[in-house]
């Protein structure tokens, strides 16, 4: 299997922020029902946080409390595309 390449964002690019919403006290990601998580990416930190808060407030009524982690994105990960040839 090939390695996944991580590249720094170009210096000319504007900062990008991410707000991750996850179940309170859970330190892993899981998209199963009642273990939801989601992330919101935006050029403005305030906008990413606002969208995350909106989702968390909606979900808290159905699934319980959520934590929101916020940070600046500094790298991108590019997963290599792999092709497999088959005889026709």
N, C-alpha and C positions, 0 to 999 in steps of 0.2 A: 504494500500500500504506500502511496506517495505521501510525503509530508504536506501539511497544510501551511501555506505561506502567509505570514502576517506582514503587512506593509504599513509604514507610518503614513498618516494623512499628509497630503501635500501642504507645504507651508502657506501657499496662497489660498487654500480653502478656509472658509469660515469655521469657527468651532461648532461642533455638533454635540448636543447633550442627550443623555438617555435617562429616563425614569423607569425603573423596573418595579412593578407591583407584584408582590407575592404574599402568600398566606403568612400571617404573623407567627414568628418563631420558627419558620421553616427555612432551612438553608439549602434547599435544592429546588430545581424547577420540575414541574410536573403538570401536564395539561389534562390530567384526568379530572372528572367532575369533583368538585369540592376541594381540589388542590390546584386551583387555577393560578396562573401567573401570566403576565403580559408586559410588554415594554413599549414605551412611547419615545420616539426620537424626534428631535426638533432642533433647529438652529438656535432658538432661544431657550435658555434653561427654564424660564418662567412658564413658557408654553408647554414644554414637555411635562413639567410638574403639574400644571393645571389639568392637562389631559389625564394624567395618572390619578390625580385626586378625584376627578369626575368618575373614573372607572371604579376606584376603590370605594367611593361612597355608594355607588350603585350595588356593588357586589357584597358589601358588608351586611346588607339586609338579608341576603340569601345564604351567604356562606361563612360569615364571621369576619373577624378583623384581619386587616392587611398591613404589611410594612411597605414602604416605598424607599427604594435606594436610588440615589441620583449621582450622576457622574458625567465627566466630559469624555467623549470618545476620542482616543488618540491613535487607534490602529484599526485596520480592516482585515478581515480574514477571507481569503479566497480559496474555496474548496476546489481542488483540481477536478476537471471533468474527465472521466475515464470511459473509453469506448471499447467495445468487445466486437470483434469481427466474427460473423457466422457465414458458413458456406451456404450459398443459395441453391 
